[in-house]
Amino acid sequence: MLKQEPVWNTCKKILCIRADNMGDLIMTTPALRALKESFLCHITVLTSTMAQSITGFIPVIDDVIVRDLPWIRSNAATAGTEMLELVALLRDYRFDAAIIFTVYSQSALPAALLTMMAGIPLRLAYSRENPYDLLTHWLPDKEPYSFIQHQVKRDLALVAVTGATTSDDRLLLTVSKADHQNMLVKLHTLPADLTKGYLVFHPGVSEEKRMYPVEEWIKLGKLVAHTGLPILLTGTAKESGLTGAIAAGIGDVAIDLAGKLSIGEFIALADGAAVIVSVNTSTIHIAAARQTPVIVLYALTNPQHTPWKVWGRIFAWNVPAGLQSKNEVISYVRNNRMIQEPELPQPAVIARTLESLLQQKTGMQYIAPDTLIL
């Protein structure tokens, strides 16, 4: 690692690259806050089409560039000419510095080359191998072989190289009064009594390996129906087949809202939920940012990505062998650094925990960031 230089203190235009999913960007918000508070800088985030909809709710972001980069999993194919166009665009911004945020199974070096070609003078990232001139500042990536830490801690440790710190490491998401009001208007049209509150079930996933079975969601819904709280099923319009089937299976207490809420309205909905039950996706990080109790049905993929600093409970299970990643770093973590939970969590156990959360009894736990790490 090169010696820290005071030149970081003069940076006023910083590019932050977080080019994967919405949840990843949300977990980076404490590090973005540290940069903003320490340097009073203008922050531009380069992110993906998968994450762009959340950027308007992160107040420390000043500008956004949206591209699906070819070294990050996405639904879009990227041509080499598009990368050359992106280099030219980044050069036009005249950034003082670039910081590349990654999980331990990703390489920062493609993005480092991109920023070097764009003429950005200071370039910081984690790297497992010596990046030489691709990066001006770097941290040797000791994860996951020496230790594993939560993504929030990983990102804060990275920006600390620049001297950036914050006293507030909570996740950061805001919601507008308009989104809150629009959400209330939509709730008032529902055929349910919401005066005593509601539960949110979020079953949709971007990867099959993180799916909790439909029949288990239905069992869970039926088990908690006696609480008297309506169950609102959320998701994208593409997930309406899934949410509709679960709502129909649960019965009248369940209402399908998939595709009916904007992202801002969903954040407002999360604010008012008694408990959110979700698979491990961006929803759990929205819940954490808004301090809503959350139960996570967590397929054991990346143990860095548990909800950060929020009340709730994690129920984990192993990813089926046929769906496990072929990435050797992820394989090492799965076999050596992560707990093993071969059985699916049972609806009856989840239901008891949910009821304890509602009653604020002994089942209510503050989720530890190292819950899934050996």
Contacts in CASP RR format, 6 or more apart in sequence:
PFRMAT RR
TARGET T0000
AUTHOR 0000-0000-0000
METHOD contacts of the structure
MODEL  1
MLKQEPVWNTCKKILCIRADNMGDLIMTTPALRALKESFLCHITVLTSTM
AQSITGFIPVIDDVIVRDLPWIRSNAATAGTEMLELVALLRDYRFDAAII
FTVYSQSALPAALLTMMAGIPLRLAYSRENPYDLLTHWLPDKEPYSFIQH
QVKRDLALVAVTGATTSDDRLLLTVSKADHQNMLVKLHTLPADLTKGYLV
FHPGVSEEKRMYPVEEWIKLGKLVAHTGLPILLTGTAKESGLTGAIAAGI
GDVAIDLAGKLSIGEFIALADGAAVIVSVNTSTIHIAAARQTPVIVLYAL
TNPQHTPWKVWGRIFAWNVPAGLQSKNEVISYVRNNRMIQEPELPQPAVI
ARTLESLLQQKTGMQYIAPDTLIL
1 137 0 8 1.000
1 138 0 8 1.000
1 139 0 8 1.000
1 140 0 8 1.000
1 161 0 8 1.000
2 136 0 8 1.000
2 137 0 8 1.000
2 138 0 8 1.000
4 137 0 8 1.000
4 161 0 8 1.000
4 162 0 8 1.000
4 163 0 8 1.000
5 137 0 8 1.000
7 122 0 8 1.000
8 39 0 8 1.000
8 97 0 8 1.000
8 122 0 8 1.000
8 162 0 8 1.000
8 163 0 8 1.000
8 164 0 8 1.000
9 39 0 8 1.000
9 163 0 8 1.000
10 96 0 8 1.000
11 39 0 8 1.000
11 41 0 8 1.000
11 96 0 8 1.000
11 97 0 8 1.000
11 122 0 8 1.000
11 162 0 8 1.000
12 39 0 8 1.000
12 40 0 8 1.000
12 41 0 8 1.000
12 42 0 8 1.000
12 96 0 8 1.000
13 41 0 8 1.000
13 42 0 8 1.000
13 44 0 8 1.000
13 93 0 8 1.000
13 94 0 8 1.000
13 95 0 8 1.000
13 96 0 8 1.000
13 97 0 8 1.000
14 35 0 8 1.000
14 39 0 8 1.000
14 41 0 8 1.000
14 42 0 8 1.000
14 43 0 8 1.000
14 44 0 8 1.000
14 95 0 8 1.000
14 96 0 8 1.000
14 97 0 8 1.000
14 98 0 8 1.000
14 99 0 8 1.000
15 44 0 8 1.000
15 45 0 8 1.000
15 46 0 8 1.000
15 90 0 8 1.000
15 93 0 8 1.000
15 95 0 8 1.000
15 97 0 8 1.000
15 98 0 8 1.000
15 99 0 8 1.000
15 115 0 8 1.000
15 120 0 8 1.000
16 28 0 8 1.000
16 32 0 8 1.000
16 35 0 8 1.000
16 43 0 8 1.000
16 44 0 8 1.000
16 45 0 8 1.000
16 46 0 8 1.000
16 98 0 8 1.000
16 99 0 8 1.000
16 101 0 8 1.000
17 45 0 8 1.000
17 46 0 8 1.000
17 47 0 8 1.000
17 98 0 8 1.000
17 99 0 8 1.000
17 100 0 8 1.000
17 101 0 8 1.000
17 111 0 8 1.000
17 115 0 8 1.000
18 24 0 8 1.000
18 25 0 8 1.000
18 28 0 8 1.000
18 45 0 8 1.000
18 46 0 8 1.000
18 47 0 8 1.000
18 51 0 8 1.000
18 101 0 8 1.000
19 46 0 8 1.000
19 47 0 8 1.000
19 48 0 8 1.000
19 51 0 8 1.000
19 67 0 8 1.000
19 68 0 8 1.000
19 69 0 8 1.000
19 72 0 8 1.000
19 111 0 8 1.000
20 48 0 8 1.000
20 50 0 8 1.000
20 51 0 8 1.000
20 72 0 8 1.000
20 73 0 8 1.000
20 103 0 8 1.000
20 106 0 8 1.000
21 48 0 8 1.000
21 50 0 8 1.000
21 51 0 8 1.000
21 206 0 8 1.000
21 282 0 8 1.000
22 50 0 8 1.000
22 51 0 8 1.000
22 53 0 8 1.000
22 54 0 8 1.000
22 282 0 8 1.000
22 285 0 8 1.000
23 51 0 8 1.000
23 54 0 8 1.000
23 281 0 8 1.000
23 282 0 8 1.000
23 285 0 8 1.000
23 305 0 8 1.000
24 51 0 8 1.000
24 101 0 8 1.000
24 103 0 8 1.000
24 151 0 8 1.000
24 305 0 8 1.000
25 45 0 8 1.000
25 47 0 8 1.000
25 51 0 8 1.000
25 54 0 8 1.000
25 55 0 8 1.000
25 58 0 8 1.000
26 54 0 8 1.000
26 58 0 8 1.000
26 171 0 8 1.000
26 173 0 8 1.000
26 282 0 8 1.000
26 285 0 8 1.000
26 286 0 8 1.000
26 289 0 8 1.000
27 151 0 8 1.000
27 152 0 8 1.000
27 155 0 8 1.000
27 171 0 8 1.000
27 285 0 8 1.000
27 305 0 8 1.000
27 308 0 8 1.000
28 101 0 8 1.000
28 151 0 8 1.000
28 155 0 8 1.000
29 58 0 8 1.000
29 60 0 8 1.000
29 171 0 8 1.000
29 172 0 8 1.000
29 173 0 8 1.000
29 289 0 8 1.000
30 152 0 8 1.000
30 155 0 8 1.000
30 156 0 8 1.000
30 166 0 8 1.000
30 168 0 8 1.000
30 169 0 8 1.000
30 170 0 8 1.000
30 171 0 8 1.000
30 172 0 8 1.000
31 101 0 8 1.000
31 152 0 8 1.000
31 155 0 8 1.000
31 156 0 8 1.000
31 158 0 8 1.000
31 159 0 8 1.000
31 164 0 8 1.000
32 43 0 8 1.000
32 45 0 8 1.000
32 58 0 8 1.000
32 60 0 8 1.000
32 61 0 8 1.000
32 172 0 8 1.000
33 60 0 8 1.000
33 166 0 8 1.000
33 168 0 8 1.000
33 172 0 8 1.000
34 156 0 8 1.000
34 159 0 8 1.000
34 160 0 8 1.000
34 164 0 8 1.000
34 165 0 8 1.000
34 166 0 8 1.000
35 41 0 8 1.000
35 43 0 8 1.000
35 60 0 8 1.000
35 99 0 8 1.000
35 159 0 8 1.000
35 162 0 8 1.000
35 164 0 8 1.000
36 43 0 8 1.000
36 60 0 8 1.000
37 164 0 8 1.000
37 165 0 8 1.000
37 166 0 8 1.000
38 162 0 8 1.000
38 163 0 8 1.000
38 164 0 8 1.000
38 165 0 8 1.000
38 166 0 8 1.000
39 162 0 8 1.000
39 164 0 8 1.000
41 96 0 8 1.000
42 62 0 8 1.000
42 63 0 8 1.000
43 60 0 8 1.000
43 61 0 8 1.000
43 62 0 8 1.000
43 63 0 8 1.000
44 61 0 8 1.000
44 62 0 8 1.000
44 63 0 8 1.000
44 64 0 8 1.000
44 65 0 8 1.000
44 93 0 8 1.000
44 95 0 8 1.000
45 55 0 8 1.000
45 61 0 8 1.000
45 63 0 8 1.000
45 64 0 8 1.000
45 65 0 8 1.000
46 64 0 8 1.000
46 65 0 8 1.000
46 66 0 8 1.000
46 67 0 8 1.000
46 90 0 8 1.000
47 55 0 8 1.000
47 64 0 8 1.000
47 65 0 8 1.000
47 66 0 8 1.000
48 66 0 8 1.000
48 67 0 8 1.000
48 68 0 8 1.000
48 69 0 8 1.000
48 72 0 8 1.000
48 74 0 8 1.000
49 66 0 8 1.000
49 68 0 8 1.000
49 74 0 8 1.000
49 75 0 8 1.000
49 76 0 8 1.000
50 68 0 8 1.000
50 74 0 8 1.000
50 75 0 8 1.000
50 206 0 8 1.000
52 64 0 8 1.000
52 66 0 8 1.000
53 263 0 8 1.000
54 173 0 8 1.000
54 263 0 8 1.000
54 282 0 8 1.000
55 61 0 8 1.000
55 64 0 8 1.000
56 64 0 8 1.000
57 173 0 8 1.000
57 174 0 8 1.000
57 175 0 8 1.000
57 263 0 8 1.000
57 264 0 8 1.000
57 267 0 8 1.000
58 172 0 8 1.000
58 173 0 8 1.000
58 174 0 8 1.000
59 172 0 8 1.000
59 174 0 8 1.000
60 172 0 8 1.000
65 86 0 8 1.000
65 89 0 8 1.000
65 90 0 8 1.000
67 78 0 8 1.000
67 82 0 8 1.000
67 86 0 8 1.000
68 74 0 8 1.000
68 75 0 8 1.000
68 76 0 8 1.000
68 78 0 8 1.000
69 78 0 8 1.000
69 110 0 8 1.000
69 111 0 8 1.000
70 77 0 8 1.000
70 78 0 8 1.000
70 80 0 8 1.000
70 83 0 8 1.000
70 110 0 8 1.000
71 106 0 8 1.000
71 107 0 8 1.000
71 110 0 8 1.000
71 111 0 8 1.000
72 106 0 8 1.000
83 114 0 8 1.000
86 114 0 8 1.000
87 114 0 8 1.000
87 117 0 8 1.000
87 118 0 8 1.000
88 118 0 8 1.000
90 114 0 8 1.000
90 115 0 8 1.000
90 118 0 8 1.000
90 119 0 8 1.000
90 120 0 8 1.000
91 118 0 8 1.000
91 119 0 8 1.000
95 115 0 8 1.000
95 118 0 8 1.000
95 120 0 8 1.000
96 120 0 8 1.000
96 121 0 8 1.000
96 122 0 8 1.000
97 120 0 8 1.000
97 121 0 8 1.000
97 122 0 8 1.000
97 123 0 8 1.000
97 124 0 8 1.000
97 162 0 8 1.000
98 111 0 8 1.000
98 115 0 8 1.000
98 118 0 8 1.000
98 120 0 8 1.000
98 122 0 8 1.000
98 123 0 8 1.000
98 124 0 8 1.000
99 124 0 8 1.000
99 125 0 8 1.000
99 158 0 8 1.000
99 159 0 8 1.000
99 162 0 8 1.000
100 108 0 8 1.000
100 111 0 8 1.000
100 112 0 8 1.000
100 115 0 8 1.000
100 123 0 8 1.000
100 124 0 8 1.000
100 125 0 8 1.000
100 126 0 8 1.000
101 125 0 8 1.000
101 155 0 8 1.000
101 158 0 8 1.000
102 108 0 8 1.000
102 125 0 8 1.000
102 126 0 8 1.000
103 151 0 8 1.000
103 154 0 8 1.000
103 302 0 8 1.000
103 304 0 8 1.000
104 126 0 8 1.000
104 141 0 8 1.000
104 143 0 8 1.000
104 144 0 8 1.000
104 148 0 8 1.000
104 154 0 8 1.000
104 304 0 8 1.000
104 329 0 8 1.000
104 333 0 8 1.000
105 302 0 8 1.000
105 325 0 8 1.000
105 327 0 8 1.000
105 329 0 8 1.000
105 330 0 8 1.000
105 333 0 8 1.000
107 127 0 8 1.000
107 128 0 8 1.000
108 125 0 8 1.000
108 126 0 8 1.000
108 127 0 8 1.000
108 131 0 8 1.000
108 135 0 8 1.000
109 125 0 8 1.000
109 127 0 8 1.000
109 129 0 8 1.000
109 131 0 8 1.000
109 134 0 8 1.000
111 125 0 8 1.000
112 123 0 8 1.000
112 125 0 8 1.000
112 127 0 8 1.000
112 131 0 8 1.000
112 134 0 8 1.000
112 135 0 8 1.000
113 134 0 8 1.000
115 123 0 8 1.000
116 123 0 8 1.000
116 133 0 8 1.000
116 134 0 8 1.000
121 136 0 8 1.000
122 136 0 8 1.000
122 137 0 8 1.000
123 134 0 8 1.000
123 135 0 8 1.000
123 136 0 8 1.000
123 137 0 8 1.000
124 135 0 8 1.000
124 136 0 8 1.000
124 137 0 8 1.000
124 138 0 8 1.000
124 158 0 8 1.000
124 159 0 8 1.000
124 161 0 8 1.000
124 162 0 8 1.000
125 131 0 8 1.000
125 135 0 8 1.000
125 138 0 8 1.000
125 139 0 8 1.000
125 158 0 8 1.000
126 138 0 8 1.000
126 139 0 8 1.000
126 140 0 8 1.000
126 141 0 8 1.000
126 143 0 8 1.000
126 154 0 8 1.000
126 158 0 8 1.000
127 135 0 8 1.000
127 138 0 8 1.000
127 139 0 8 1.000
127 140 0 8 1.000
127 141 0 8 1.000
128 140 0 8 1.000
128 141 0 8 1.000
131 138 0 8 1.000
137 161 0 8 1.000
137 162 0 8 1.000
139 157 0 8 1.000
139 158 0 8 1.000
139 161 0 8 1.000
143 149 0 8 1.000
143 154 0 8 1.000
144 329 0 8 1.000
144 332 0 8 1.000
144 333 0 8 1.000
144 337 0 8 1.000
145 332 0 8 1.000
148 303 0 8 1.000
148 304 0 8 1.000
148 333 0 8 1.000
148 337 0 8 1.000
148 370 0 8 1.000
148 373 0 8 1.000
149 157 0 8 1.000
149 304 0 8 1.000
149 369 0 8 1.000
149 370 0 8 1.000
150 304 0 8 1.000
150 305 0 8 1.000
150 306 0 8 1.000
150 308 0 8 1.000
150 369 0 8 1.000
150 370 0 8 1.000
151 304 0 8 1.000
151 305 0 8 1.000
152 169 0 8 1.000
152 171 0 8 1.000
152 308 0 8 1.000
152 369 0 8 1.000
153 369 0 8 1.000
154 304 0 8 1.000
156 165 0 8 1.000
156 166 0 8 1.000
156 169 0 8 1.000
169 309 0 8 1.000
170 289 0 8 1.000
170 308 0 8 1.000
170 309 0 8 1.000
171 285 0 8 1.000
171 288 0 8 1.000
171 289 0 8 1.000
171 308 0 8 1.000
171 309 0 8 1.000
172 289 0 8 1.000
173 267 0 8 1.000
173 286 0 8 1.000
173 289 0 8 1.000
173 290 0 8 1.000
175 264 0 8 1.000
175 267 0 8 1.000
175 268 0 8 1.000
175 271 0 8 1.000
175 290 0 8 1.000
176 264 0 8 1.000
179 262 0 8 1.000
179 264 0 8 1.000
179 265 0 8 1.000
179 267 0 8 1.000
179 268 0 8 1.000
180 268 0 8 1.000
180 271 0 8 1.000
182 262 0 8 1.000
182 265 0 8 1.000
182 268 0 8 1.000
183 261 0 8 1.000
183 264 0 8 1.000
183 265 0 8 1.000
183 266 0 8 1.000
183 268 0 8 1.000
183 269 0 8 1.000
184 268 0 8 1.000
186 257 0 8 1.000
186 260 0 8 1.000
186 261 0 8 1.000
186 265 0 8 1.000
187 194 0 8 1.000
187 269 0 8 1.000
190 230 0 8 1.000
190 255 0 8 1.000
191 255 0 8 1.000
192 198 0 8 1.000
192 230 0 8 1.000
192 253 0 8 1.000
192 255 0 8 1.000
193 230 0 8 1.000
194 230 0 8 1.000
196 228 0 8 1.000
196 229 0 8 1.000
197 229 0 8 1.000
197 230 0 8 1.000
197 272 0 8 1.000
197 273 0 8 1.000
197 274 0 8 1.000
198 229 0 8 1.000
198 230 0 8 1.000
198 231 0 8 1.000
198 232 0 8 1.000
198 272 0 8 1.000
198 273 0 8 1.000
198 274 0 8 1.000
199 224 0 8 1.000
199 227 0 8 1.000
199 229 0 8 1.000
199 230 0 8 1.000
199 231 0 8 1.000
199 232 0 8 1.000
199 273 0 8 1.000
199 274 0 8 1.000
199 275 0 8 1.000
199 276 0 8 1.000
199 277 0 8 1.000
199 354 0 8 1.000
200 231 0 8 1.000
200 232 0 8 1.000
200 233 0 8 1.000
200 234 0 8 1.000
200 269 0 8 1.000
200 270 0 8 1.000
200 273 0 8 1.000
200 275 0 8 1.000
200 276 0 8 1.000
200 277 0 8 1.000
200 278 0 8 1.000
201 217 0 8 1.000
201 220 0 8 1.000
201 221 0 8 1.000
201 231 0 8 1.000
201 232 0 8 1.000
201 233 0 8 1.000
201 234 0 8 1.000
201 246 0 8 1.000
201 254 0 8 1.000
201 277 0 8 1.000
201 278 0 8 1.000
202 233 0 8 1.000
202 234 0 8 1.000
202 235 0 8 1.000
202 276 0 8 1.000
202 277 0 8 1.000
202 278 0 8 1.000
202 279 0 8 1.000
202 281 0 8 1.000
202 283 0 8 1.000
203 211 0 8 1.000
203 212 0 8 1.000
203 214 0 8 1.000
203 217 0 8 1.000
203 233 0 8 1.000
203 239 0 8 1.000
203 242 0 8 1.000
203 243 0 8 1.000
203 246 0 8 1.000
203 278 0 8 1.000
203 279 0 8 1.000
204 211 0 8 1.000
204 235 0 8 1.000
204 239 0 8 1.000
204 242 0 8 1.000
204 243 0 8 1.000
204 279 0 8 1.000
204 281 0 8 1.000
205 211 0 8 1.000
205 279 0 8 1.000
205 281 0 8 1.000
206 281 0 8 1.000
207 323 0 8 1.000
208 323 0 8 1.000
209 299 0 8 1.000
209 301 0 8 1.000
209 319 0 8 1.000
209 320 0 8 1.000
209 323 0 8 1.000
209 324 0 8 1.000
210 279 0 8 1.000
210 280 0 8 1.000
210 281 0 8 1.000
210 299 0 8 1.000
210 301 0 8 1.000
210 319 0 8 1.000
211 279 0 8 1.000
211 299 0 8 1.000
212 279 0 8 1.000
212 297 0 8 1.000
212 299 0 8 1.000
212 344 0 8 1.000
213 344 0 8 1.000
214 242 0 8 1.000
214 245 0 8 1.000
214 246 0 8 1.000
216 344 0 8 1.000
216 346 0 8 1.000
216 347 0 8 1.000
217 246 0 8 1.000
217 250 0 8 1.000
218 246 0 8 1.000
218 249 0 8 1.000
218 250 0 8 1.000
219 347 0 8 1.000
219 348 0 8 1.000
220 277 0 8 1.000
220 347 0 8 1.000
220 350 0 8 1.000
220 351 0 8 1.000
221 231 0 8 1.000
221 250 0 8 1.000
221 253 0 8 1.000
221 254 0 8 1.000
221 347 0 8 1.000
221 351 0 8 1.000
222 250 0 8 1.000
222 251 0 8 1.000
223 347 0 8 1.000
223 348 0 8 1.000
223 351 0 8 1.000
224 231 0 8 1.000
224 351 0 8 1.000
224 354 0 8 1.000
224 355 0 8 1.000
225 231 0 8 1.000
225 250 0 8 1.000
225 251 0 8 1.000
225 253 0 8 1.000
227 355 0 8 1.000
227 358 0 8 1.000
228 253 0 8 1.000
229 253 0 8 1.000
229 274 0 8 1.000
229 358 0 8 1.000
230 253 0 8 1.000
230 254 0 8 1.000
230 255 0 8 1.000
231 247 0 8 1.000
231 250 0 8 1.000
231 253 0 8 1.000
231 254 0 8 1.000
231 255 0 8 1.000
232 254 0 8 1.000
232 255 0 8 1.000
232 257 0 8 1.000
232 269 0 8 1.000
232 273 0 8 1.000
233 243 0 8 1.000
233 244 0 8 1.000
233 246 0 8 1.000
233 247 0 8 1.000
233 254 0 8 1.000
233 255 0 8 1.000
233 256 0 8 1.000
233 257 0 8 1.000
233 258 0 8 1.000
234 243 0 8 1.000
234 257 0 8 1.000
234 258 0 8 1.000
234 261 0 8 1.000
234 266 0 8 1.000
234 269 0 8 1.000
234 283 0 8 1.000
235 243 0 8 1.000
235 257 0 8 1.000
235 258 0 8 1.000
235 259 0 8 1.000
236 258 0 8 1.000
236 259 0 8 1.000
237 258 0 8 1.000
237 259 0 8 1.000
239 258 0 8 1.000
239 259 0 8 1.000
240 256 0 8 1.000
240 258 0 8 1.000
240 259 0 8 1.000
241 258 0 8 1.000
242 258 0 8 1.000
243 256 0 8 1.000
243 257 0 8 1.000
243 258 0 8 1.000
244 256 0 8 1.000
244 258 0 8 1.000
246 254 0 8 1.000
246 256 0 8 1.000
247 254 0 8 1.000
247 255 0 8 1.000
247 256 0 8 1.000
248 254 0 8 1.000
257 269 0 8 1.000
261 269 0 8 1.000
266 286 0 8 1.000
267 286 0 8 1.000
267 290 0 8 1.000
270 276 0 8 1.000
270 283 0 8 1.000
270 286 0 8 1.000
270 287 0 8 1.000
270 290 0 8 1.000
270 292 0 8 1.000
271 290 0 8 1.000
271 292 0 8 1.000
272 292 0 8 1.000
273 287 0 8 1.000
273 292 0 8 1.000
274 293 0 8 1.000
274 357 0 8 1.000
274 358 0 8 1.000
275 292 0 8 1.000
275 293 0 8 1.000
275 294 0 8 1.000
275 295 0 8 1.000
275 354 0 8 1.000
275 357 0 8 1.000
275 358 0 8 1.000
276 283 0 8 1.000
276 284 0 8 1.000
276 287 0 8 1.000
276 292 0 8 1.000
276 293 0 8 1.000
276 294 0 8 1.000
276 295 0 8 1.000
277 294 0 8 1.000
277 295 0 8 1.000
277 297 0 8 1.000
277 350 0 8 1.000
277 354 0 8 1.000
278 284 0 8 1.000
278 287 0 8 1.000
278 294 0 8 1.000
278 295 0 8 1.000
278 296 0 8 1.000
278 297 0 8 1.000
279 296 0 8 1.000
279 297 0 8 1.000
279 298 0 8 1.000
279 299 0 8 1.000
280 296 0 8 1.000
280 297 0 8 1.000
280 298 0 8 1.000
280 299 0 8 1.000
280 301 0 8 1.000
280 305 0 8 1.000
280 306 0 8 1.000
284 294 0 8 1.000
284 296 0 8 1.000
284 306 0 8 1.000
284 307 0 8 1.000
285 307 0 8 1.000
285 308 0 8 1.000
287 293 0 8 1.000
287 294 0 8 1.000
287 307 0 8 1.000
287 310 0 8 1.000
288 294 0 8 1.000
288 307 0 8 1.000
288 308 0 8 1.000
288 309 0 8 1.000
288 310 0 8 1.000
291 310 0 8 1.000
291 311 0 8 1.000
292 310 0 8 1.000
293 310 0 8 1.000
293 311 0 8 1.000
293 312 0 8 1.000
293 357 0 8 1.000
293 364 0 8 1.000
294 307 0 8 1.000
294 310 0 8 1.000
294 311 0 8 1.000
294 312 0 8 1.000
294 367 0 8 1.000
295 312 0 8 1.000
295 313 0 8 1.000
295 314 0 8 1.000
295 315 0 8 1.000
295 350 0 8 1.000
295 353 0 8 1.000
295 354 0 8 1.000
295 357 0 8 1.000
296 306 0 8 1.000
296 307 0 8 1.000
296 312 0 8 1.000
296 313 0 8 1.000
296 314 0 8 1.000
296 315 0 8 1.000
296 367 0 8 1.000
297 315 0 8 1.000
297 317 0 8 1.000
297 345 0 8 1.000
297 350 0 8 1.000
298 306 0 8 1.000
298 314 0 8 1.000
298 315 0 8 1.000
298 316 0 8 1.000
298 317 0 8 1.000
298 372 0 8 1.000
299 316 0 8 1.000
299 317 0 8 1.000
299 318 0 8 1.000
299 319 0 8 1.000
300 316 0 8 1.000
300 317 0 8 1.000
300 318 0 8 1.000
300 319 0 8 1.000
300 334 0 8 1.000
300 338 0 8 1.000
300 339 0 8 1.000
300 340 0 8 1.000
300 341 0 8 1.000
300 372 0 8 1.000
301 319 0 8 1.000
301 325 0 8 1.000
301 330 0 8 1.000
302 330 0 8 1.000
302 333 0 8 1.000
303 333 0 8 1.000
303 337 0 8 1.000
303 338 0 8 1.000
303 339 0 8 1.000
303 370 0 8 1.000
303 371 0 8 1.000
303 372 0 8 1.000
303 373 0 8 1.000
306 314 0 8 1.000
306 367 0 8 1.000
306 369 0 8 1.000
306 371 0 8 1.000
306 372 0 8 1.000
307 314 0 8 1.000
307 367 0 8 1.000
308 369 0 8 1.000
309 366 0 8 1.000
309 367 0 8 1.000
310 366 0 8 1.000
310 367 0 8 1.000
311 357 0 8 1.000
311 364 0 8 1.000
311 365 0 8 1.000
311 366 0 8 1.000
311 367 0 8 1.000
312 357 0 8 1.000
312 364 0 8 1.000
312 365 0 8 1.000
312 366 0 8 1.000
312 367 0 8 1.000
313 353 0 8 1.000
313 357 0 8 1.000
313 363 0 8 1.000
313 365 0 8 1.000
313 367 0 8 1.000
314 367 0 8 1.000
314 371 0 8 1.000
314 372 0 8 1.000
315 345 0 8 1.000
315 349 0 8 1.000
315 350 0 8 1.000
315 353 0 8 1.000
316 339 0 8 1.000
316 341 0 8 1.000
316 345 0 8 1.000
316 372 0 8 1.000
317 341 0 8 1.000
317 342 0 8 1.000
317 343 0 8 1.000
317 344 0 8 1.000
317 345 0 8 1.000
318 340 0 8 1.000
318 341 0 8 1.000
318 342 0 8 1.000
319 334 0 8 1.000
324 330 0 8 1.000
324 331 0 8 1.000
324 334 0 8 1.000
325 331 0 8 1.000
325 334 0 8 1.000
336 374 0 8 1.000
337 373 0 8 1.000
337 374 0 8 1.000
338 372 0 8 1.000
338 373 0 8 1.000
338 374 0 8 1.000
339 372 0 8 1.000
339 373 0 8 1.000
339 374 0 8 1.000
353 363 0 8 1.000
356 362 0 8 1.000
356 363 0 8 1.000
356 364 0 8 1.000
357 363 0 8 1.000
357 364 0 8 1.000
END
